[in-house]
Amino acid sequence: MTQEALRPRRAGSGAKAKRPRYLRWVIGVFVLLVLASLLWVGVRGYLAKGELEDALKLAGQAREQIAEGDSQGAYSSAQSLAKHSRAAADLTSDPVWCAYELVPVLGANLSVTRVLASSVDDLSEGVLIPLADLTRSISLDDLKPVDGGIVLQPFVDSQPVIGQANSQVHETLAQIRGVDASGLFEPIERAKNDLEGAVSDVAAGVDAVDKAATLIPSMLGQDSPRNYLVLFQNNAELRSSGGIPGAMALISTSGGRISLAQQASSRDFEKFDSPVIELPIETRSLYGNHTAEYIQDVTFTPQFELTGQIAREMWKRQFGVEVDGVISLDPVALSYLLDATGPVELSNGQKLSSDNAVRLLLQDVYSMFEDPADQDAFFANAAASVFNKVASGDLNPTKLVKALGSAAEERRLLVWSSHDDDDALLEGTSLSGALPLSSSTTEAFGLYLNDATAAKMDNYLDVKISKAQKVCRSDGLPNYSIVATVTNTAPGDAGATLPEYVTGGGASGVPPGSIRTNVTVYGPPGSFNLGVLRDKSEVGYHPTSDSGYTLSNLQVELAPGESTVLEFQFLGGDAQPKKMVVEHTPLVYSLGTSNIDLGCESALQ
């Protein structure tokens, strides 16, 4: 035997040999468990992602179906959405998932994913399913008048369900917005932002429905009869909120019934000796006392609440009726309504349709009738014909809702109520016609046009609006630029060939065929006025303020074919990055806003 074999073994040497193998076994099992749990979380996260994507698609689909009046389709989509959202919530809330939320970095992402999944489930259960279910008992057809009236009880009955859904969707939105996105993985951060945008859209829609369900019965005289003055703004002679109120109507409502009580025109109103209400000093400075002395000038101000108060007092003094509110719309909005009603026949045998309404009411009427009284009669007949068609219920309710939505979004449909409860519901909506409202994510500007030609030439005024923003300062405050390209598209011989009533005949000092316009840009409260460029050169302008907004104002006069580029520059008062939004006077055509680059070398200081 060898000496090694003869040596005695030390006590415990076998146990020590086994211990490393045991430890390796324990560590191996632990690693396998970790890997398995990671795989478990990864697979469930992947599955949850798919469930959430399907749920969001169905949410958009259900919203569209509700808007289109497809109650059965909306309910089916909402039920399917609920299955996906519940599955996503279950996949992201088991004990293993919750345990991994304690892991640095990874845990924050898993926690956010769970919150997002839970939010979609809340949205499904508390908002979309109740609303989809509601559409099976109340539909867009309930908006169709029958025998001159709308049955109000379905709207009253729906208020509790819609109100609860509105509370839930805003609670869900607040939960999503409360998620801290710092340090998240890019896909999780993108999912959070996408979901926030989708839920924000749903919240805006539900909020609008909630307000409508309350406003409709109230404004249609559920509790007591109401009277509303309707102003038909004429965009051929521009004012800040659209145009001069040439034609007017008194609408009476009671218990859901709607009737056309009276019609009038601006020719029925003489100039009042003094402003009919006390105007804010800034309004007097900007737009003059004429704002509250001439019915044609009540829309000089872009604040429709003030317009409504002035028009209400003028109607009261002229006809002895104190209205409950004032509603405004223009021929473009009327064309949207005609898309819902179909063509109407006028007393002279002409057909008024969505295709010809704007041209007929804003251009052709002046060549058809030389006498302004005949023009007024034509406007009155057109308005009455459309009203009677709507009141008869002979319309497509889905197209009606779309028409009203488009008119409101473009600020062609405005509403002011003298009743505090109704006015509070209108506040913050496009219907209110308020000055642009900025938010935590948007910086809102307003560009408003007022005709100074005293004519009907603004059919020939072409306006293009662009916007730009850039940080050029070390303090991080942004430069903002609003660019308006304004062109007189009238033919060169317009002064000789167009009717005198259209050109103004030079009565206001403007050569026939030319267009004189006051252009005013409202910067948000807290911004600073930097100046105005005209065709890239600095020009004199009127810097002022209105209701806390920073303003730039100047007047331009353009001959036929002439064009000019106006650039209004402001310095923001907040270094927080925000999206720039520009609201504007509604013209005779729909107008978008394009984005352009702003170079720091061209930024005014």
C-alpha positions as a printed NumPy array, in Angstrom:
array([[  0.   ,   0.   ,   0.   ],
       [  1.114,   3.579,  -0.63 ],
       [  1.836,   6.008,   2.145],
       [ -1.157,   8.121,   1.105],
       [ -3.453,   5.171,   1.552],
       [ -2.006,   4.415,   5.013],
       [ -2.547,   7.967,   6.296],
       [ -5.535,   8.262,   8.602],
       [ -8.475,  10.479,   7.427],
       [ -9.311,  13.593,   9.417],
       [-12.649,  13.676,  11.152],
       [-15.385,  15.612,   9.279],
       [-13.622,  15.729,   5.934],
       [-16.556,  13.982,   4.182],
       [-19.087,  16.523,   5.533],
       [-16.955,  19.366,   4.278],
       [-16.862,  17.776,   0.851],
       [-20.582,  17.427,   0.768],
       [-21.276,  21.023,   1.942],
       [-20.056,  22.775,  -1.23 ],
       [-22.145,  20.407,  -3.299],
       [-25.169,  21.219,  -1.102],
       [-24.551,  24.953,  -1.36 ],
       [-24.175,  24.738,  -5.1  ],
       [-27.436,  22.825,  -5.229],
       [-29.216,  25.476,  -3.125],
       [-27.773,  28.309,  -5.189],
       [-28.704,  26.511,  -8.371],
       [-32.284,  26.048,  -7.233],
       [-32.436,  29.683,  -6.176],
       [-31.138,  30.848,  -9.572],
       [-33.649,  28.602, -11.328],
       [-36.447,  30.056,  -9.207],
       [-35.308,  33.586,  -9.983],
       [-35.077,  32.826, -13.674],
       [-38.446,  31.091, -13.599],
       [-40.052,  33.999, -11.758],
       [-38.469,  36.473, -14.16 ],
       [-39.781,  34.406, -17.042],
       [-43.18 ,  34.332, -15.301],
       [-43.229,  38.123, -14.943],
       [-41.913,  38.625, -18.47 ],
       [-44.524,  36.359, -20.044],
       [-47.333,  37.912, -18.004],
       [-46.081,  41.394, -18.88 ],
       [-46.04 ,  40.495, -22.563],
       [-49.545,  39.047, -22.345],
       [-50.78 ,  42.087, -20.402],
       [-49.336,  44.373, -23.075],
       [-51.369,  42.548, -25.726],
       [-54.523,  42.683, -23.612],
       [-54.109,  46.429, -23.034],
       [-53.517,  47.135, -26.717],
       [-56.674,  45.224, -27.623],
       [-58.58 ,  47.03 , -24.87 ],
       [-57.516,  50.476, -26.112],
       [-58.556,  49.632, -29.668],
       [-61.946,  48.515, -28.413],
       [-62.269,  51.686, -26.309],
       [-61.871,  53.823, -29.418],
       [-64.25 ,  51.572, -31.315],
       [-66.898,  51.777, -28.576],
       [-66.587,  55.556, -28.434],
       [-67.136,  55.823, -32.199],
       [-70.097,  53.455, -32.033],
       [-71.701,  55.495, -29.257],
       [-71.239,  58.673, -31.329],
       [-72.759,  56.96 , -34.37 ],
       [-75.753,  55.672, -32.421],
       [-74.797,  52.005, -32.799],
       [-75.987,  50.991, -29.331],
       [-75.705,  47.234, -29.823],
       [-72.243,  47.482, -31.35 ],
       [-71.08 ,  49.804, -28.566],
       [-72.355,  47.441, -25.87 ],
       [-70.681,  44.444, -27.528],
       [-67.369,  46.33 , -27.842],
       [-67.575,  47.456, -24.201],
       [-68.135,  43.876, -23.023],
       [-65.164,  42.633, -25.043],
       [-63.061,  45.5  , -23.721],
       [-63.974,  44.521, -20.161],
       [-62.63 ,  41.   , -20.7  ],
       [-59.311,  42.303, -22.01 ],
       [-58.932,  44.951, -19.316],
       [-59.771,  42.477, -16.527],
       [-57.255,  40.002, -17.952],
       [-54.568,  42.711, -18.042],
       [-55.328,  43.696, -14.457],
       [-55.153,  40.045, -13.307],
       [-51.9  ,  39.448, -15.151],
       [-50.209,  42.358, -13.382],
       [-51.433,  41.875,  -9.818],
       [-50.368,  38.358,  -8.723],
       [-47.963,  37.918,  -5.718],
       [-44.876,  37.284,  -7.88 ],
       [-45.482,  40.46 ,  -9.876],
       [-46.044,  42.479,  -6.685],
       [-42.849,  41.073,  -5.154],
       [-40.787,  42.186,  -8.14 ],
       [-42.167,  45.709,  -7.72 ],
       [-39.722,  45.985,  -4.802],
       [-36.715,  45.491,  -7.095],
       [-34.914,  48.768,  -7.893],
       [-35.527,  50.167, -11.423],
       [-37.446,  47.128, -12.675],
       [-39.95 ,  47.422,  -9.842],
       [-40.97 ,  50.979, -10.737],
       [-41.768,  49.892, -14.291],
       [-43.804,  46.905, -13.088],
       [-45.684,  49.099, -10.634],
       [-46.583,  51.598, -13.364],
       [-47.702,  48.772, -15.639],
       [-50.007,  47.476, -12.893],
       [-51.478,  50.947, -12.348],
       [-52.067,  51.395, -16.085],
       [-53.766,  48.02 , -16.367],
       [-55.928,  48.773, -13.336],
       [-56.84 ,  52.174, -14.817],
       [-58.035,  50.621, -18.067],
       [-60.112,  48.145, -16.048],
       [-61.652,  51.026, -14.065],
       [-62.368,  52.863, -17.318],
       [-64.077,  49.805, -18.726],
       [-66.18 ,  48.916, -15.687],
       [-67.039,  52.416, -14.535],
       [-67.358,  54.362, -17.778],
       [-67.672,  52.521, -21.064],
       [-69.947,  49.655, -20.001],
       [-72.449,  51.946, -18.191],
       [-72.52 ,  54.397, -21.103],
       [-72.804,  51.652, -23.705],
       [-75.616,  50.105, -21.689],
       [-77.306,  53.502, -21.506],
       [-77.34 ,  53.803, -25.292],
       [-79.745,  50.878, -25.376],
       [-82.386,  52.99 , -23.595],
       [-81.541,  56.449, -24.99 ],
       [-80.256,  57.052, -28.505],
       [-79.447,  59.829, -30.927],
       [-82.983,  59.492, -32.262],
       [-84.128,  61.115, -29.023],
       [-82.553,  64.331, -30.324],
       [-84.989,  64.384, -33.248],
       [-87.896,  66.751, -32.595],
       [-91.357,  65.245, -32.93 ],
       [-94.213,  67.657, -33.683],
       [-91.935,  70.599, -32.899],
       [-90.575,  69.262, -29.616],
       [-88.066,  66.934, -27.971],
       [-89.051,  64.489, -25.225],
       [-86.885,  65.532, -22.288],
       [-87.442,  62.711, -19.801],
       [-84.828,  60.333, -21.319],
       [-82.195,  63.031, -20.84 ],
       [-83.274,  63.625, -17.251],
       [-83.217,  59.883, -16.503],
       [-79.72 ,  59.529, -17.973],
       [-78.114,  62.219, -15.824],
       [-77.165,  60.024, -12.79 ],
       [-75.462,  57.358, -14.935],
       [-73.602,  59.891, -17.073],
       [-72.616,  61.934, -14.031],
       [-71.135,  58.887, -12.295],
       [-69.272,  57.886, -15.462],
       [-67.903,  61.418, -15.738],
       [-66.614,  61.303, -12.166],
       [-64.986,  57.913, -12.76 ],
       [-63.23 ,  58.873, -15.991],
       [-61.752,  62.004, -14.42 ],
       [-60.657,  60.007, -11.376],
       [-58.969,  57.504, -13.699],
       [-57.309,  60.291, -15.677],
       [-55.99 ,  61.854, -12.478],
       [-54.566,  58.471, -11.439],
       [-52.716,  58.093, -14.736],
       [-51.436,  61.67 , -14.658],
       [-50.198,  61.064, -11.121],
       [-47.827,  58.345, -12.315],
       [-44.186,  59.432, -12.062],
       [-42.703,  58.774, -15.499],
       [-39.121,  59.602, -14.575],
       [-36.726,  56.691, -15.008],
       [-39.207,  54.452, -16.798],
       [-38.227,  52.184, -19.666],
       [-39.068,  53.853, -22.976],
       [-41.881,  51.405, -23.946],
       [-43.538,  51.833, -20.517],
       [-43.272,  55.612, -20.692],
       [-44.729,  55.589, -24.206],
       [-47.586,  53.334, -23.076],
       [-48.31 ,  55.689, -20.174],
       [-48.4  ,  58.728, -22.483],
       [-50.565,  56.941, -25.058],
       [-53.02 ,  55.821, -22.399],
       [-53.145,  59.289, -20.871],
       [-53.967,  60.768, -24.289],
       [-56.669,  58.171, -24.967],
       [-58.303,  58.575, -21.555],
       [-58.079,  62.365, -21.877],
       [-60.059,  62.137, -25.135],
       [-62.634,  59.897, -23.482],
       [-62.871,  62.282, -20.518],
       [-63.493,  65.251, -22.81 ],
       [-66.226,  63.342, -24.631],
       [-67.934,  62.107, -21.458],
       [-67.743,  65.57 , -19.936],
       [-69.44 ,  67.03 , -23.021],
       [-72.192,  64.4  , -22.856],
       [-72.653,  65.037, -19.13 ],
       [-73.061,  68.763, -19.714],
       [-75.39 ,  68.2  , -22.669],
       [-77.622,  65.863, -20.645],
       [-78.074,  68.668, -18.111],
       [-78.168,  71.643, -20.494],
       [-80.639,  70.253, -23.033],
       [-83.582,  69.871, -20.615],
       [-82.761,  73.183, -18.934],
       [-82.448,  75.215, -22.135],
       [-85.516,  73.586, -23.678],
       [-87.707,  74.781, -20.844],
       [-88.062,  71.715, -18.656],
       [-88.761,  73.775, -15.54 ],
       [-90.027,  77.017, -17.077],
       [-90.384,  78.61 , -20.541],
       [-87.256,  80.152, -22.032],
       [-86.511,  82.704, -24.767],
       [-83.259,  82.825, -26.735],
       [-81.963,  85.443, -29.112],
       [-80.206,  83.86 , -32.109],
       [-77.636,  85.985, -33.945],
       [-76.745,  84.985, -37.504],
       [-73.217,  86.283, -38.011],
       [-72.242,  87.372, -41.523],
       [-68.601,  86.458, -42.234],
       [-68.601,  88.668, -45.346],
       [-68.074,  91.557, -42.911],
       [-65.766,  90.122, -40.27 ],
       [-65.942,  90.602, -36.531],
       [-63.818,  88.895, -33.866],
       [-66.306,  86.081, -33.241],
       [-67.329,  85.71 , -36.889],
       [-69.147,  88.609, -38.505],
       [-71.76 ,  91.293, -38.086],
       [-75.133,  90.075, -36.798],
       [-77.245,  90.885, -39.821],
       [-80.241,  88.651, -39.138],
       [-81.729,  87.671, -35.785],
       [-84.458,  85.436, -34.428],
       [-86.23 ,  84.907, -31.131],
       [-86.614,  81.229, -30.246],
       [-89.031,  80.161, -27.498],
       [-88.835,  76.834, -25.671],
       [-91.21 ,  75.223, -23.192],
       [-91.32 ,  71.629, -21.999],
       [-89.117,  70.555, -24.901],
       [-91.168,  72.337, -27.547],
       [-89.335,  74.806, -29.795],
       [-90.936,  77.65 , -31.753],
       [-89.74 ,  80.539, -33.891],
       [-91.347,  83.501, -32.122],
       [-89.916,  86.49 , -34.011],
       [-87.42 ,  87.511, -36.679],
       [-85.562,  90.786, -37.078],
       [-82.533,  92.316, -38.799],
       [-79.918,  94.885, -37.933],
       [-82.009,  97.418, -39.878],
       [-84.57 ,  97.244, -37.054],
       [-82.034,  98.768, -34.654],
       [-81.   , 102.395, -34.642],
       [-77.747, 103.456, -33.024],
       [-78.21 , 103.735, -29.269],
       [-77.279, 107.118, -27.827],
       [-74.798, 105.577, -25.402],
       [-73.513, 102.08 , -24.573],
       [-76.42 ,  99.912, -23.409],
       [-74.234,  98.377, -20.684],
       [-71.113,  99.596, -18.958],
       [-68.197,  98.328, -21.013],
       [-64.877,  97.289, -19.461],
       [-62.349, 100.059, -19.95 ],
       [-60.113,  97.767, -22.017],
       [-63.002,  96.962, -24.378],
       [-63.71 , 100.666, -24.847],
       [-60.04 , 101.304, -25.574],
       [-59.721,  98.464, -28.067],
       [-63.074,  98.39 , -29.825],
       [-64.79 , 101.622, -28.834],
       [-68.236, 102.457, -27.484],
       [-69.763, 101.305, -30.778],
       [-69.463,  97.759, -29.374],
       [-72.504,  98.506, -27.191],
       [-74.21 , 101.098, -29.393],
       [-74.639,  99.295, -32.739],
       [-76.163,  95.811, -32.948],
       [-73.776,  95.147, -35.869],
       [-70.777,  95.726, -33.594],
       [-71.627,  93.596, -30.556],
       [-69.235,  90.96 , -31.931],
       [-66.244,  93.311, -32.083],
       [-65.063,  91.679, -28.849],
       [-63.919,  88.053, -28.957],
       [-65.522,  87.502, -25.529],
       [-68.958,  86.106, -26.365],
       [-70.163,  86.454, -22.774],
       [-69.867,  90.225, -23.201],
       [-71.476,  90.025, -26.647],
       [-74.406,  88.115, -25.173],
       [-74.958,  90.65 , -22.395],
       [-74.921,  93.565, -24.86 ],
       [-77.224,  91.888, -27.408],
       [-79.649,  90.846, -24.661],
       [-79.979,  94.44 , -23.44 ],
       [-80.384,  95.797, -26.98 ],
       [-83.163,  93.299, -27.743],
       [-84.889,  94.179, -24.477],
       [-84.804,  97.903, -25.249],
       [-85.979,  97.399, -28.802],
       [-88.685,  94.766, -28.331],
       [-89.351,  94.615, -24.587],
       [-88.349,  90.949, -24.169],
       [-85.508,  90.012, -21.808],
       [-84.082,  86.796, -23.236],
       [-82.625,  83.94 , -21.207],
       [-79.584,  83.62 , -23.411],
       [-77.949,  84.395, -26.737],
       [-76.92 ,  81.87 , -29.408],
       [-74.763,  82.647, -32.42 ],
       [-74.087,  80.781, -35.643],
       [-72.857,  81.642, -39.138],
       [-73.638,  80.463, -42.694],
       [-70.897,  77.82 , -42.515],
       [-72.552,  76.35 , -39.403],
       [-75.863,  76.537, -41.261],
       [-74.318,  74.51 , -44.089],
       [-73.301,  71.852, -41.557],
       [-76.905,  71.668, -40.316],
       [-78.129,  71.345, -43.909],
       [-75.959,  68.274, -44.258],
       [-78.112,  66.75 , -41.493],
       [-81.476,  67.98 , -42.797],
       [-80.9  ,  67.778, -46.522],
       [-81.785,  70.686, -48.856],
       [-84.631,  73.048, -47.996],
       [-86.777,  74.97 , -50.459],
       [-86.939,  78.743, -50.079],
       [-89.989,  80.897, -50.809],
       [-88.561,  81.935, -54.194],
       [-88.224,  78.295, -55.24 ],
       [-84.457,  78.099, -54.773],
       [-82.91 ,  75.117, -53.013],
       [-80.625,  75.855, -50.088],
       [-78.181,  73.011, -49.457],
       [-74.97 ,  72.24 , -47.626],
       [-73.13 ,  72.72 , -50.924],
       [-74.43 ,  76.176, -51.872],
       [-75.402,  77.78 , -48.534],
       [-72.15 ,  79.653, -47.923],
       [-71.863,  81.099, -51.43 ],
       [-75.57 ,  81.888, -51.667],
       [-75.793,  83.633, -48.287],
       [-72.431,  85.409, -48.302],
       [-71.913,  86.294, -51.954],
       [-74.694,  85.611, -54.463],
       [-77.389,  87.318, -52.382],
       [-75.766,  90.715, -53.003],
       [-75.924,  90.343, -56.767],
       [-79.467,  88.887, -56.6  ],
       [-80.888,  91.775, -54.554],
       [-79.733,  95.388, -54.617],
       [-82.097,  96.55 , -51.879],
       [-80.756,  95.685, -48.388],
       [-84.339,  95.12 , -47.247],
       [-84.705,  92.357, -49.85 ],
       [-81.398,  90.881, -48.714],
       [-82.666,  90.824, -45.116],
       [-85.882,  89.115, -46.232],
       [-83.839,  86.456, -48.031],
       [-81.709,  85.816, -44.937],
       [-84.837,  85.596, -42.784],
       [-86.47 ,  83.131, -45.157],
       [-83.34 ,  80.949, -45.24 ],
       [-83.098,  80.901, -41.45 ],
       [-86.797,  80.114, -41.007],
       [-86.67 ,  77.334, -43.606],
       [-83.76 ,  75.599, -41.898],
       [-85.365,  76.061, -38.466],
       [-88.657,  74.547, -39.632],
       [-86.84 ,  71.579, -41.155],
       [-84.952,  70.928, -37.918],
       [-88.065,  71.402, -35.76 ],
       [-89.992,  68.922, -37.908],
       [-87.52 ,  66.159, -37.017],
       [-86.845,  65.469, -40.701],
       [-83.107,  64.982, -40.238],
       [-80.309,  62.514, -39.634],
       [-79.53 ,  62.65 , -35.876],
       [-75.992,  61.292, -36.28 ],
       [-75.195,  63.991, -38.822],
       [-76.894,  66.562, -36.574],
       [-74.554,  65.749, -33.681],
       [-71.571,  65.849, -36.04 ],
       [-72.729,  69.193, -37.464],
       [-73.137,  70.767, -34.04 ],
       [-69.776,  69.371, -32.918],
       [-67.949,  70.733, -35.966],
       [-69.622,  74.139, -35.635],
       [-68.712,  74.342, -31.957],
       [-65.109,  73.206, -32.509],
       [-64.651,  75.923, -35.158],
       [-66.282,  78.531, -32.872],
       [-69.143,  78.97 , -35.337],
       [-71.708,  77.978, -32.718],
       [-71.585,  80.018, -29.509],
       [-73.914,  80.06 , -26.501],
       [-74.268,  82.431, -23.551],
       [-76.859,  81.945, -20.817],
       [-78.075,  84.454, -18.263],
       [-78.74 ,  81.534, -15.896],
       [-75.738,  80.925, -13.647],
       [-76.148,  77.123, -13.555],
       [-76.236,  76.861, -17.343],
       [-73.398,  79.333, -17.761],
       [-71.238,  77.328, -15.351],
       [-71.75 ,  74.228, -17.515],
       [-70.78 ,  76.157, -20.639],
       [-67.614,  77.53 , -19.028],
       [-64.465,  76.03 , -20.472],
       [-66.202,  74.642, -23.574],
       [-65.766,  75.928, -27.105],
       [-69.45 ,  76.922, -27.031],
       [-68.755,  79.633, -24.463],
       [-66.72 ,  81.749, -26.884],
       [-64.258,  82.726, -24.149],
       [-60.727,  83.96 , -24.702],
       [-58.173,  81.18 , -25.37 ],
       [-57.492,  79.088, -22.282],
       [-53.962,  77.809, -21.69 ],
       [-53.313,  74.718, -19.597],
       [-50.427,  72.883, -17.981],
       [-49.547,  71.442, -21.397],
       [-50.714,  74.115, -23.885],
       [-50.059,  77.803, -24.46 ],
       [-53.086,  79.328, -26.21 ],
       [-53.134,  82.431, -28.422],
       [-55.994,  84.124, -30.282],
       [-55.95 ,  85.864, -33.676],
       [-59.021,  87.997, -34.362],
       [-60.084,  90.011, -37.4  ],
       [-62.442,  92.995, -37.538],
       [-63.48 ,  94.527, -40.839],
       [-62.845,  98.278, -41.176],
       [-64.075,  98.578, -44.774],
       [-67.746,  98.818, -43.744],
       [-68.582,  96.521, -46.633],
       [-69.027,  92.858, -47.545],
       [-65.582,  92.232, -49.05 ],
       [-64.311,  89.57 , -46.648],
       [-65.405,  86.764, -48.981],
       [-62.273,  87.823, -50.85 ],
       [-60.005,  87.894, -47.804],
       [-57.684,  84.882, -47.774],
       [-55.894,  84.198, -44.491],
       [-53.261,  81.602, -43.72 ],
       [-51.97 ,  81.164, -40.163],
       [-48.661,  79.631, -39.081],
       [-47.081,  79.306, -35.663],
       [-43.595,  78.733, -34.284],
       [-41.871,  78.496, -30.927],
       [-38.262,  78.218, -29.831],
       [-36.136,  78.768, -26.741],
       [-33.487,  81.367, -27.522],
       [-32.706,  82.67 , -24.033],
       [-30.509,  81.346, -21.252],
       [-33.406,  81.568, -18.758],
       [-35.395,  79.05 , -20.807],
       [-38.311,  81.356, -21.592],
       [-39.697,  80.508, -25.066],
       [-40.21 ,  82.83 , -28.027],
       [-43.576,  82.471, -29.752],
       [-44.454,  83.634, -33.25 ],
       [-47.878,  83.848, -34.928],
       [-47.696,  84.526, -38.661],
       [-50.74 ,  85.647, -40.66 ],
       [-50.499,  85.83 , -44.44 ],
       [-53.381,  88.038, -45.567],
       [-54.385,  88.41 , -49.231],
       [-57.095,  90.345, -51.058],
       [-58.205,  87.852, -53.742],
       [-60.778,  90.17 , -55.348],
       [-60.416,  90.699, -59.111],
       [-58.474,  93.739, -60.229],
       [-61.634,  95.449, -61.472],
       [-63.585,  94.664, -58.295],
       [-64.231,  98.348, -57.605],
       [-66.116,  98.663, -60.877],
       [-67.719,  95.231, -61.26 ],
       [-68.841,  94.271, -57.754],
       [-72.034,  95.749, -56.269],
       [-71.53 ,  98.945, -54.299],
       [-73.078,  97.296, -51.248],
       [-70.238,  94.739, -51.388],
       [-67.336,  97.173, -51.931],
       [-68.676,  99.899, -49.685],
       [-68.393, 102.43 , -52.52 ],
       [-65.578, 104.243, -50.742],
       [-67.925, 105.524, -48.023],
       [-65.481, 104.669, -45.223],
       [-62.463, 106.084, -47.029],
       [-61.397, 102.706, -48.406],
       [-61.096, 102.599, -52.214],
       [-63.748, 100.302, -53.763],
       [-62.277,  96.813, -54.122],
       [-59.748,  97.251, -51.311],
       [-60.111,  95.589, -47.894],
       [-59.171,  97.249, -44.609],
       [-58.847,  94.935, -41.59 ],
       [-57.946,  95.336, -37.938],
       [-55.806,  92.385, -36.853],
       [-55.464,  91.637, -33.138],
       [-53.439,  88.854, -31.53 ],
       [-53.994,  87.894, -27.891],
       [-50.997,  86.452, -26.075],
       [-51.639,  84.34 , -22.952],
       [-51.621,  85.981, -19.51 ],
       [-48.057,  86.332, -18.282],
       [-46.55 ,  86.632, -21.765],
       [-44.613,  89.666, -22.985],
       [-45.192,  91.615, -26.197],
       [-42.071,  91.672, -28.39 ],
       [-43.433,  93.453, -31.449],
       [-44.786,  92.948, -34.962],
       [-43.071,  92.418, -38.31 ],
       [-44.769,  93.224, -41.602],
       [-43.112,  91.622, -44.583],
       [-40.047,  90.995, -42.357],
       [-39.678,  94.638, -41.262],
       [-40.655,  95.993, -37.858],
       [-43.763,  98.189, -37.966],
       [-45.692, 100.341, -35.574],
       [-48.524,  98.631, -33.745],
       [-50.761,  99.093, -30.723],
       [-49.508,  97.097, -27.714],
       [-52.159,  96.8  , -25.009],
       [-53.984,  94.302, -22.807],
       [-57.45 ,  92.862, -22.317],
       [-58.631,  90.852, -19.289],
       [-55.03 ,  89.999, -18.376],
       [-54.051,  88.978, -21.926],
       [-51.142,  90.636, -23.741],
       [-52.22 ,  92.15 , -27.086],
       [-50.783,  93.393, -30.362],
       [-53.068,  95.255, -32.762],
       [-52.568,  96.866, -36.138],
       [-54.565,  97.738, -39.252],
       [-53.813,  96.682, -42.824],
       [-55.364,  97.794, -46.096],
       [-54.946,  95.653, -49.204],
       [-55.796,  96.467, -52.814],
       [-57.109,  93.691, -55.092],
       [-54.376,  91.075, -55.538],
       [-52.204,  92.542, -52.779],
       [-50.799,  90.335, -49.999],
       [-48.886,  90.937, -46.789],
       [-47.25 ,  88.804, -44.104],
       [-47.749,  89.817, -40.464],
       [-45.644,  88.25 , -37.725],
       [-46.617,  88.763, -34.084],
       [-43.966,  87.781, -31.548],
       [-44.327,  87.138, -27.823],
       [-42.061,  85.972, -25.034],
       [-43.549,  83.283, -22.825],
       [-43.732,  83.821, -19.094],
       [-43.12 ,  80.162, -18.207],
       [-40.075,  78.065, -19.064],
       [-42.091,  74.832, -18.94 ],
       [-42.335,  73.292, -22.446],
       [-45.877,  73.596, -23.818],
       [-47.693,  72.94 , -27.064],
       [-48.669,  76.128, -28.894],
       [-52.326,  76.556, -29.896],
       [-53.857,  79.392, -31.964],
       [-57.592,  80.093, -32.016],
       [-58.96 ,  82.501, -34.605],
       [-61.948,  84.281, -36.055],
       [-64.117,  81.874, -38.097],
       [-63.862,  82.79 , -41.789],
       [-65.974,  81.793, -44.783],
       [-63.862,  78.627, -45.047],
       [-62.306,  76.236, -42.572],
       [-58.807,  77.297, -41.622],
       [-56.007,  75.178, -40.194],
       [-52.779,  76.306, -38.548],
       [-49.405,  75.109, -39.835],
       [-46.093,  74.859, -37.991],
       [-42.978,  76.695, -39.156],
       [-39.433,  77.098, -37.859],
       [-38.394,  80.122, -35.825],
       [-34.743,  80.99 , -35.978],
       [-33.249,  82.735, -32.966],
       [-31.623,  85.235, -35.314],
       [-35.089,  86.409, -36.422],
       [-36.609,  86.442, -32.932],
       [-37.385,  89.882, -31.592],
       [-35.912,  90.715, -28.19 ]])
